[in-house]
């Protein structure tokens, strides 16, 4: 099963995506995580992407499409988090899957109001070690600033500061929100309220994936 999870920054794609990939033995391809890893390793791709990410904009399509294409070979089921991000990327994904004799089986649009998104992004903390996300209020670590899972240090993402958040939300409205129209009407398209609790959203996602 190939699944796309899309929606605005902070809606819960990463949190839910990690859990679903375990439940359904899917390979997680999260472009934000892949790009942050390239930045951390100081690769030329990472250097090229960093300026766009720091400014809250999108990394150029050829960079992210190439990154996904090189990972599609011989994968089993996929869960794509953060890709596609605009119509050009969605068309490229359809083409890439078709060239491997595959298709998208589920497209899930997680949505929430802007005030919910801002609160989630401002309160998010991420582990430097294992990358797990926490929230100061809704999913807080047992010990302040320490990851429950690996003991790593928790930090605030550079793009989770107020000015960058508003830019990311504006870019989402302009470039990513139109994907709802691109996918609506396809078999396997679901719209889920991402502002519900972690457990409620998970239950709705399971319902969608079970079809
Ligand atoms: P990326 O990392 O993909 O960022 P994003 O899409 O903006 O999404 P986030 O990771 O911010 O949010 P999320 O929906 O995963 O929320 P989370 O689960 O963490 O991309 C970063 C950058 O990379 C982009 O800005 C762009 O520059 C570049 N990029 C990436 N992909 C690209 C592409 N395809 N093309 C071009 N550029 C690309 O949850 C947020 C917080 O809320 C957490 O603290 C969590 O604990 C909490 N939370 C989650 N769910 C709930 C709930 N139900 N109730 C209460 N709290 C919750």
Boltz pocket constraint, residues with backbone or C-beta under 6 A from the ligand:
constraints:
  - pocket:
      binder: B
      contacts: [[A, 7], [A, 8], [A, 9], [A, 10], [A, 11], [A, 12], [A, 13], [A, 14], [A, 15], [A, 16], [A, 31], [A, 32], [A, 33], [A, 35], [A, 49], [A, 52], [A, 53], [A, 54], [A, 56], [A, 57], [A, 58], [A, 59], [A, 60], [A, 64], [A, 81], [A, 82], [A, 83], [A, 84], [A, 85], [A, 89], [A, 120], [A, 121], [A, 123], [A, 124], [A, 125], [A, 133], [A, 134], [A, 135], [A, 136], [A, 138], [A, 139], [A, 159], [A, 168], [A, 194], [A, 195], [A, 196], [A, 197], [A, 198], [A, 199], [A, 201]]
      max_distance: 6.0
